[in-house]
Amino acid sequence: MRSTETMPNEIRPKIVPTQAGPLEYVDTGKGPVVVALHGAMGGWDQSLILAQAALTGPHRILALSRPGYLGTPLRAGITPEEQADLFASLLDTLGVEKAAVIAISGGGPCALHFGLRHPRRCAGLVLISTCSGIIWEPIPFAFHLMKALAHIPFLVRVMKRKALGNLEKSLARAIADAATRQRLLGEPEVMALYRALMESTFDRMAERIRGTNNDIRITRTRDYPLEAIRVPCLIIHGTHDRVVSFDAHAKRFASRLPEVKLVAVAGGEHVTLFTHREQVRTEVAQFLHR
């Protein structure tokens, strides 16, 4: 990360030995505690960007590296159940009684299990573009290629230079609608966050692969007892998400647990957090306030 606006110099991750295993995290800010969980190819840095993009007002943010990412070993939590227990153990270590959880994309399964397994510790779940069942969509070839090149530093530098050198072209891979891309390019604050997210992916890319492979395995094989969730839930999902289907995940979740609040972002894609940031922030703020 290079942007001091999105990643202040004084923020450094810690690795703490919890009862459930070692866990890397960043602890920053003051206020109600929010645990932030990244998606594939992530780490604590992307968890923090998620929180910065979605939250308003003062919060104490615990931005985690999920197992298999950066400083958290995969053995600390191979299954979403184990990951949920690991996060609860971190709260024990820090003396935090209760926290809200905000997750994006592949962070959804462990967030759901935190709500299922530790309802008294969970103030609420905010699920943005997350999977809540089996993903049937094929993995793009470009993603397989990126993973194959991740262990070759020279090629990672080449990929990074190409991606950051032409942001409009890079956006086109994630956002199909040209008008939405142009609007986003005209929003400096949001683009600073999006660029930071992209840049972080290339930083120690090889150290993000084991967790990503594990996430893919989970999302290809696991379904969840959604009806058993007893904590407040907010689902924010783009109706045009090509990575995690709106109908198969968000809409299906809401049909199985009627108490959940579903915000269907019209035309939103998998990066709805950035393309519709103000709508997302408004909904998250209202939910957490309640």
Backbone hydrogen bonds in HBPLUS format (Angstrom, degrees):
<---DONOR---> <-ACCEPTOR-->    atom                        ^
c    i                          cat <-CA-CA->   ^        H-A-AA   ^      H-
h    n   atom  resd res      DA  || num        DHA   H-A  angle D-A-AA Bond
n    s   type  num  typ     dist DA aas  dist angle  dist       angle   num
A0007-MET N   A0003-SER O   2.86 MM   4  5.88 142.8  1.99 146.6 158.4     1
A0011-ILE N   A0008-PRO O   3.13 MM   3  5.70 161.8  2.16 116.7 122.3     2
A0014-LYS N   A0025-TYR O   2.80 MM  11  5.52 161.6  1.83 159.8 163.7     3
A0025-TYR N   A0014-LYS O   2.83 MM  11  5.52 152.0  1.91 154.0 163.5     4
A0016-VAL N   A0023-LEU O   2.96 MM   7  5.50 161.6  1.99 148.2 145.2     5
A0023-LEU N   A0016-VAL O   3.02 MM   7  5.50 148.1  2.12 142.6 152.3     6
A0018-THR N   A0021-GLY O   3.13 MM   3  5.09 146.3  2.25 122.2 121.1     7
A0021-GLY N   A0018-THR O   3.21 MM   3  5.09 150.3  2.31  97.3 106.1     8
A0065-SER N   A0024-GLU O   3.01 MM  41  5.48 157.5  2.06 151.5 146.5     9
A0026-VAL N   A0063-ALA O   2.88 MM  37  5.10 141.4  2.03 134.8 147.3    10
A0063-ALA N   A0026-VAL O   2.92 MM  37  5.10 148.7  2.02 146.7 152.7    11
A0028-THR N   A0061-ILE O   3.03 MM  33  5.36 164.4  2.06 149.8 154.4    12
A0061-ILE N   A0028-THR O   2.73 MM  33  5.36 158.9  1.78 175.8 168.3    13
A0060-ARG N   A0032-PRO O   3.01 MM  28  5.75 162.5  2.05 125.8 131.6    14
A0100-ALA N   A0033-VAL O   3.07 MM  67  6.43 162.2  2.10 156.2 152.2    15
A0034-VAL N   A0060-ARG O   2.87 MM  26  6.17 157.8  1.92 161.4 162.8    16
A0062-LEU N   A0034-VAL O   2.92 MM  28  6.17 167.5  1.94 154.4 156.9    17
A0035-VAL N   A0100-ALA O   2.80 MM  65  6.19 165.6  1.82 158.7 159.5    18
A0102-ILE N   A0035-VAL O   2.83 MM  67  6.18 165.0  1.86 166.3 168.9    19
A0036-ALA N   A0062-LEU O   2.92 MM  26  6.10 165.6  1.95 144.8 148.3    20
A0064-LEU N   A0036-ALA O   3.31 MM  28  6.35 172.4  2.32 164.3 163.4    21
A0037-LEU N   A0102-ILE O   2.90 MM  65  6.26 156.3  1.96 158.6 163.7    22
A0104-ILE N   A0037-LEU O   3.22 MM  67  6.58 143.7  2.35 159.5 168.7    23
A0046-GLN N   A0043-GLY O   3.05 MM   3  5.49 121.4  2.40 109.0 122.1    24
A0047-SER N   A0043-GLY O   3.02 MM   4  6.35 153.0  2.09 153.0 161.7    25
A0048-LEU N   A0044-TRP O   2.95 MM   4  6.18 151.2  2.03 147.2 154.0    26
A0049-ILE N   A0045-ASP O   3.10 MM   4  6.41 151.8  2.18 140.6 148.2    27
A0050-LEU N   A0046-GLN O   2.90 MM   4  6.09 156.3  1.95 145.4 151.7    28
A0051-ALA N   A0047-SER O   3.06 MM   4  6.37 157.2  2.11 144.2 149.5    29
A0052-GLN N   A0048-LEU O   2.86 MM   4  6.14 160.0  1.90 150.4 156.3    30
A0053-ALA N   A0049-ILE O   2.86 MM   4  6.01 151.0  1.94 149.3 156.8    31
A0054-ALA N   A0050-LEU O   3.03 MM   4  6.15 149.2  2.13 148.0 155.9    32
A0055-LEU N   A0051-ALA O   2.92 MM   4  5.60 158.1  1.97 152.9 155.8    33
A0069-TYR N   A0066-ARG O   3.06 MM   3  5.76 140.5  2.22 149.8 153.6    34
A0068-GLY N   A0072-THR O   2.88 MM   4  5.89 149.7  1.98 137.9 146.0    35
A0211-GLY N   A0068-GLY O   2.92 MM 143  3.71 130.4  2.18 123.7 109.4    36
A0072-THR N   A0069-TYR O   3.08 MM   3  5.70 170.8  2.09 143.6 142.3    37
A0070-LEU N   A0207-GLU O   2.90 MM 137  5.09 150.9  1.98 137.6 145.4    38
A0076-ALA N   A0073-PRO O   3.04 MM   3  5.68 161.0  2.08 116.5 122.5    39
A0077-GLY N   A0074-LEU O   3.03 MM   3  5.86 171.2  2.04 126.2 129.0    40
A0083-GLN N   A0079-THR O   2.97 MM   4  6.28 154.1  2.04 149.9 157.8    41
A0084-ALA N   A0080-PRO O   2.96 MM   4  6.12 155.6  2.02 142.3 148.2    42
A0085-ASP N   A0081-GLU O   3.05 MM   4  6.36 156.4  2.10 148.4 154.5    43
A0086-LEU N   A0082-GLU O   2.91 MM   4  6.13 146.8  2.03 142.9 152.4    44
A0087-PHE N   A0083-GLN O   3.02 MM   4  6.34 154.7  2.08 150.8 156.3    45
A0088-ALA N   A0084-ALA O   3.04 MM   4  6.33 155.2  2.10 146.0 153.0    46
A0089-SER N   A0085-ASP O   2.91 MM   4  6.10 148.2  2.01 141.8 150.8    47
A0090-LEU N   A0086-LEU O   3.00 MM   4  6.36 140.4  2.17 140.9 151.5    48
A0091-LEU N   A0087-PHE O   3.13 MM   4  6.53 154.5  2.20 145.9 151.7    49
A0092-ASP N   A0088-ALA O   3.05 MM   4  6.43 150.8  2.13 144.1 152.2    50
A0093-THR N   A0089-SER O   2.94 MM   4  6.23 158.0  1.99 146.5 152.0    51
A0094-LEU N   A0090-LEU O   2.92 MM   4  6.18 150.7  2.00 152.1 160.0    52
A0095-GLY N   A0091-LEU O   2.92 MM   4  5.90 111.4  2.40 136.9 153.0    53
A0096-VAL N   A0091-LEU O   2.83 MM   5  4.83 158.5  1.87 147.3 148.1    54
A0095-GLY N   A0092-ASP O   3.14 MM   3  5.07 151.1  2.23  98.5 107.4    55
A0099-ALA N   A0121-ARG O   2.87 MM  22  6.25 158.7  1.91 159.7 160.2    56
A0123-ALA N   A0099-ALA O   2.88 MM  24  5.35 163.9  1.90 117.1 122.5    57
A0101-VAL N   A0124-GLY O   2.94 MM  23  6.29 161.4  1.98 161.4 167.4    58
A0126-VAL N   A0101-VAL O   2.78 MM  25  6.11 157.9  1.83 161.0 167.6    59
A0103-ALA N   A0126-VAL O   2.90 MM  23  6.30 161.6  1.93 170.1 175.8    60
A0128-ILE N   A0103-ALA O   2.94 MM  25  6.18 179.2  1.94 162.5 162.6    61
A0107-GLY N   A0104-ILE O   2.90 MM   3  5.32 165.5  1.92 135.8 137.0    62
A0105-SER N   A0128-ILE O   3.23 MM  23  6.67 148.9  2.33 149.8 155.3    63
A0108-GLY N   A0105-SER O   3.11 MM   3  5.96 164.1  2.13 126.2 128.7    64
A0111-ALA N   A0107-GLY O   3.27 MM   4  6.37 151.5  2.36 146.3 154.7    65
A0112-LEU N   A0108-GLY O   2.87 MM   4  6.09 161.4  1.90 164.0 168.7    66
A0113-HIS N   A0109-PRO O   3.11 MM   4  6.37 157.0  2.16 145.2 151.2    67
A0114-PHE N   A0110-CYS O   2.92 MM   4  6.13 136.2  2.12 138.0 149.8    68
A0114-PHE N   A0111-ALA O   3.13 MM   3  5.04 125.3  2.44  91.9 106.4    69
A0115-GLY N   A0111-ALA O   3.12 MM   4  6.48 157.1  2.17 150.2 154.9    70
A0116-LEU N   A0112-LEU O   2.92 MM   4  6.23 147.1  2.03 142.5 152.8    71
A0117-ARG N   A0113-HIS O   2.79 MM   4  5.71 165.5  1.81 145.4 149.1    72
A0118-HIS N   A0114-PHE O   2.85 MM   4  5.41 148.3  1.95 139.0 147.1    73
A0121-ARG N   A0118-HIS O   2.97 MM   3  5.40 146.0  2.09 111.5 121.9    74
A0122-CYS N   A0119-PRO O   3.29 MM   3  5.04 147.5  2.40  93.2 102.5    75
A0125-LEU N   A0232-PRO O   2.85 MM 107  6.29 158.1  1.90 154.8 161.6    76
A0234-LEU N   A0125-LEU O   2.81 MM 109  6.17 154.2  1.88 163.1 171.7    77
A0127-LEU N   A0234-LEU O   2.82 MM 107  6.14 171.7  1.83 171.9 174.8    78
A0236-ILE N   A0127-LEU O   2.90 MM 109  6.20 167.6  1.92 155.2 157.7    79
A0129-SER N   A0236-ILE O   2.90 MM 107  6.33 159.3  1.95 162.9 169.5    80
A0135-ILE N   A0219-THR O   2.74 MM  84  5.65 167.6  1.76 164.4 167.5    81
A0143-PHE N   A0140-PRO O   3.07 MM   3  5.46 134.6  2.28 106.1 117.4    82
A0144-HIS N   A0140-PRO O   3.42 MM   4  6.92 154.2  2.49 147.2 153.4    83
A0145-LEU N   A0141-PHE O   2.94 MM   4  6.26 158.1  1.99 155.4 162.0    84
A0146-MET N   A0142-ALA O   2.94 MM   4  6.13 155.7  2.00 142.1 148.5    85
A0147-LYS N   A0143-PHE O   3.04 MM   4  6.31 159.5  2.09 149.7 154.4    86
A0148-ALA N   A0144-HIS O   3.04 MM   4  6.28 151.2  2.12 144.4 152.4    87
A0149-LEU N   A0145-LEU O   3.02 MM   4  6.30 143.2  2.16 147.3 157.1    88
A0150-ALA N   A0146-MET O   3.04 MM   4  6.04 118.6  2.43 140.4 155.6    89
A0150-ALA N   A0147-LYS O   3.32 MM   3  5.11 148.0  2.43  94.0 103.1    90
A0152-ILE N   A0149-LEU O   3.02 MM   3  5.53 163.2  2.05 123.6 125.1    91
A0155-LEU N   A0152-ILE O   2.98 MM   3  5.56 118.1  2.37 116.8 130.8    92
A0156-VAL N   A0152-ILE O   3.03 MM   4  6.29 150.4  2.12 152.2 160.7    93
A0157-ARG N   A0153-PRO O   2.98 MM   4  6.27 156.0  2.04 151.1 156.6    94
A0158-VAL N   A0154-PHE O   3.07 MM   4  6.42 149.3  2.17 142.0 150.7    95
A0159-MET N   A0155-LEU O   2.90 MM   4  6.15 162.3  1.93 149.3 153.4    96
A0160-LYS N   A0156-VAL O   2.88 MM   4  6.09 158.3  1.93 149.7 156.0    97
A0161-ARG N   A0157-ARG O   2.94 MM   4  6.10 161.5  1.98 147.1 151.9    98
A0162-LYS N   A0158-VAL O   3.03 MM   4  6.26 160.2  2.07 151.3 156.3    99
A0163-ALA N   A0159-MET O   2.92 MM   4  6.07 161.1  1.95 149.6 155.1   100
A0164-LEU N   A0160-LYS O   2.95 MM   4  6.05 171.0  1.96 157.2 159.0   101
A0165-GLY N   A0161-ARG O   2.90 MM   4  5.64 132.8  2.13 133.7 146.0   102
A0170-SER N   A0166-ASN O   3.04 MM   4  6.34 156.9  2.09 150.0 157.3   103
A0171-LEU N   A0167-LEU O   2.77 MM   4  5.97 154.5  1.84 149.9 156.4   104
A0172-ALA N   A0168-GLU O   3.14 MM   4  6.35 141.9  2.29 137.2 146.8   105
A0173-ARG N   A0170-SER O   3.20 MM   3  5.58 145.9  2.32 105.4 114.1   106
A0174-ALA N   A0171-LEU O   2.93 MM   3  5.36 140.5  2.09 109.4 120.5   107
A0175-ILE N   A0171-LEU O   2.75 MM   4  5.80 148.5  1.85 159.4 170.2   108
A0181-ARG N   A0177-ASP O   3.14 MM   4  6.49 153.2  2.22 147.2 154.8   109
A0182-GLN N   A0178-ALA O   3.01 MM   4  6.31 161.9  2.05 153.4 157.4   110
A0183-ARG N   A0179-ALA O   3.01 MM   4  6.21 156.2  2.07 145.1 151.8   111
A0184-LEU N   A0180-THR O   2.98 MM   4  6.17 158.9  2.02 147.7 153.2   112
A0185-LEU N   A0181-ARG O   2.99 MM   4  6.24 155.5  2.05 150.7 157.2   113
A0186-GLY N   A0183-ARG O   3.10 MM   3  5.23 138.5  2.28  98.3 110.2   114
A0187-GLU N   A0184-LEU O   3.02 MM   3  5.28 162.6  2.05 116.5 117.3   115
A0191-MET N   A0187-GLU O   2.93 MM   4  6.09 165.3  1.96 161.7 166.5   116
A0192-ALA N   A0188-PRO O   2.90 MM   4  6.02 143.1  2.04 143.5 152.3   117
A0193-LEU N   A0189-GLU O   3.36 MM   4  6.68 151.1  2.45 139.5 145.7   118
A0194-TYR N   A0190-VAL O   2.90 MM   4  6.23 160.0  1.94 151.7 158.0   119
A0195-ARG N   A0191-MET O   2.78 MM   4  5.82 161.3  1.81 145.9 151.3   120
A0196-ALA N   A0192-ALA O   3.02 MM   4  6.08 154.3  2.08 136.2 143.7   121
A0197-LEU N   A0193-LEU O   2.93 MM   4  6.19 150.0  2.02 145.2 153.3   122
A0198-MET N   A0194-TYR O   2.97 MM   4  6.28 161.2  2.00 151.0 155.2   123
A0199-GLU N   A0195-ARG O   2.80 MM   4  6.01 167.2  1.82 156.1 159.9   124
A0200-SER N   A0196-ALA O   2.94 MM   4  6.04 152.5  2.02 143.8 150.7   125
A0201-THR N   A0197-LEU O   3.37 MM   4  6.64 145.0  2.50 142.5 150.1   126
A0201-THR N   A0198-MET O   3.14 MM   3  5.40 128.7  2.41 101.3 113.9   127
A0202-PHE N   A0199-GLU O   3.16 MM   3  5.59 136.5  2.36 106.9 117.0   128
A0203-ASP N   A0200-SER O   3.04 MM   3  5.05 144.8  2.16 100.9 111.7   129
A0207-GLU N   A0204-ARG O   2.91 MM   3  5.48 142.1  2.05 114.9 125.7   130
A0208-ARG N   A0205-MET O   2.99 MM   3  5.41 159.3  2.03 118.0 120.9   131
A0209-ILE N   A0206-ALA O   3.48 MM   3  5.52 169.6  2.49 104.0 106.8   132
A0212-THR N   A0208-ARG O   3.30 MM   4  6.33 149.8  2.40 132.5 141.0   133
A0213-ASN N   A0209-ILE O   2.84 MM   4  6.09 163.7  1.86 161.6 164.6   134
A0214-ASN N   A0210-ARG O   3.02 MM   4  6.22 154.0  2.09 143.0 150.5   135
A0215-ASP N   A0211-GLY O   2.84 MM   4  6.11 153.2  1.91 147.2 154.8   136
A0216-ILE N   A0212-THR O   2.93 MM   4  6.22 158.1  1.98 152.1 157.5   137
A0217-ARG N   A0213-ASN O   3.04 MM   4  6.31 157.2  2.09 144.9 150.8   138
A0218-ILE N   A0214-ASN O   2.95 MM   4  6.25 158.8  2.00 149.9 155.7   139
A0219-THR N   A0215-ASP O   2.85 MM   4  6.09 169.8  1.86 159.0 161.1   140
A0220-ARG N   A0216-ILE O   3.05 MM   4  6.09 124.6  2.37 139.7 152.4   141
A0220-ARG N   A0217-ARG O   3.33 MM   3  5.26 142.9  2.48  94.4 104.7   142
A0221-THR N   A0218-ILE O   3.16 MM   3  5.40 157.8  2.21 107.3 114.1   143
A0222-ARG N   A0218-ILE O   2.97 MM   4  5.61 144.8  2.10 163.8 164.0   144
A0226-LEU N   A0224-TYR O   2.83 MM   2  5.49 132.1  2.06 109.7  94.6   145
A0228-ALA N   A0225-PRO O   2.96 MM   3  5.70 158.4  2.01 122.2 128.7   146
A0229-ILE N   A0226-LEU O   3.15 MM   3  5.63 170.1  2.16 117.2 120.3   147
A0261-LYS N   A0233-CYS O   3.05 MM  28  6.28 178.4  2.05 152.1 152.4   148
A0235-ILE N   A0261-LYS O   2.82 MM  26  6.14 172.0  1.82 169.2 171.4   149
A0263-VAL N   A0235-ILE O   2.73 MM  28  6.01 166.7  1.75 168.8 173.6   150
A0237-HIS N   A0263-VAL O   3.12 MM  26  6.46 165.7  2.14 168.1 169.1   151
A0265-VAL N   A0237-HIS O   2.92 MM  28  5.88 165.2  1.95 140.2 144.3   152
A0241-ASP N   A0238-GLY O   3.36 MM   3  5.36 151.5  2.44 114.4 110.7   153
A0239-THR N   A0265-VAL O   3.00 MM  26  5.90 163.9  2.03 146.3 145.2   154
A0240-HIS N   A0268-GLY O   2.77 MM  28  5.40 146.2  1.89 154.6 162.5   155
A0249-HIS N   A0245-SER O   3.08 MM   4  5.95 133.9  2.30 139.7 149.5   156
A0251-LYS N   A0246-PHE O   2.87 MM   5  6.05 173.1  1.88 160.5 162.9   157
A0253-PHE N   A0249-HIS O   2.79 MM   4  5.81 156.5  1.85 151.4 158.1   158
A0254-ALA N   A0250-ALA O   3.04 MM   4  6.30 167.0  2.05 152.9 155.4   159
A0255-SER N   A0251-LYS O   3.07 MM   4  6.29 144.2  2.20 141.0 150.7   160
A0256-ARG N   A0252-ARG O   3.13 MM   4  6.35 137.7  2.31 142.5 153.0   161
A0256-ARG N   A0253-PHE O   3.04 MM   3  5.25 131.5  2.29 101.4 114.6   162
A0257-LEU N   A0253-PHE O   2.97 MM   4  6.19 133.0  2.20 149.3 163.1   163
A0260-VAL N   A0257-LEU O   3.00 MM   3  5.90 168.1  2.02 132.3 135.9   164
A0268-GLY N   A0265-VAL O   3.00 MM   3  5.30 161.2  2.04 125.4 129.8   165
A0272-THR N   A0269-GLU O   3.11 MM   3  5.37 131.3  2.36 125.8 120.9   166
A0274-PHE N   A0271-VAL O   2.92 MM   3  5.70 147.4  2.02 122.1 129.3   167
A0275-THR N   A0271-VAL O   3.10 MM   4  6.39 168.4  2.11 152.2 155.2   168
A0276-HIS N   A0272-THR O   2.87 MM   4  5.36 155.7  1.93 144.0 147.2   169
A0280-VAL N   A0276-HIS O   3.03 MM   4  6.28 163.5  2.06 157.9 163.2   170
A0281-ARG N   A0277-ARG O   2.79 MM   4  6.01 168.4  1.80 161.5 164.1   171
A0282-THR N   A0278-GLU O   2.99 MM   4  6.09 158.6  2.04 145.4 151.0   172
A0283-GLU N   A0279-GLN O   3.10 MM   4  6.30 165.8  2.12 150.2 153.5   173
A0284-VAL N   A0280-VAL O   2.92 MM   4  6.11 164.8  1.94 157.7 162.3   174
A0285-ALA N   A0281-ARG O   2.90 MM   4  5.96 163.3  1.93 148.2 153.1   175
A0286-GLN N   A0282-THR O   3.07 MM   4  6.25 163.3  2.10 149.2 153.3   176
A0287-PHE N   A0283-GLU O   3.01 MM   4  6.15 158.9  2.06 146.8 153.0   177
A0288-LEU N   A0284-VAL O   2.91 MM   4  6.07 171.1  1.92 158.0 159.8   178
A0289-HIS N   A0285-ALA O   2.95 MM   4  5.99 148.9  2.05 142.6 151.5   179
A0290-ARG N   A0286-GLN O   3.14 MM   4  6.33 153.1  2.22 142.4 148.4   180
